Amino acid sequence: FLQRLSGIATQARTFVGEVAGTSVKLVDTRKTTPGWRVLEKYAVRTGGAHNHRMGLYDGVLIKDNHIAVAGGIANAVKKVRHQISHLVKVEVEAATFEEVDAALAAGADVIMLDNMDLEQIRQAVRTIDKRALVEVSGNVTRARLKALAQTGVDLISIGALTHSATAVDLSMRMVPK
C-alpha cells in the first residue's frame, strides 16, 4: 500500500522537477486503480502535482465521442451548459485547429490539445491567446515535459502519474524494546 502510493508521489515529484521554473501545472487523470482513486490522487498532490478531476461530477470534459453524438462541438457545449451549474467548467478536447476554433467559438473554459506535436501546440496556444486555459494531453513523457511546458500551455495532463508509477521498495524492521 505504502510502496504504491510512495511510488506515485515520487514520480509526481520527479515530473514536477522537469518543469520547474515554468508556470505550467502538471495534472493527473482519472486513470487510477479501482478503489484507490482518492489515495492515488492524494499521492499525486503530495508529490507536488495537481488533480484534474476526481470524477465525472466535478468538471465536464467533452471528448470526440461526445462531439460526434451531439453533432459538433457547438452543440455539445450548448447541451452540457444547459445541464450543469454555472460554477462547473467545460473542457473540450481538440485534435485539429478547426476543433480549437470551434471550442473557442463555443465558449469552452479549457481546451485540451490531444496528441499534437510541439509546433502545432505553439500555434494553438497563439490562436487561443488566453481566451481559454490550454491543456495538452497524449504522448506526454518525462523526456518531453520541458519542451511541452515551453510551448505556453497552462496544464499538462499525465495518466502515467498514477497508472505507470513504479512502487518504491520499502522495508519495515521491527526493533525489540
ABEGO torsion letter per residue (X at the ends): XAAAAAAAAAAAAAAAAAABGBABBBBBBABBBBGAAAAAAAAAAAAGBBBABABAAAEBBBBAAAAAAAGEAAAAAAAAAAABBAABBBBBBBABAAAAAAAAAAGBABBBBBGBBAAAAAAAAAAAGGABBBBBBEGBBAAAAAAAAAAGBABBBBAAAAAABBBBBBBBBBBBX
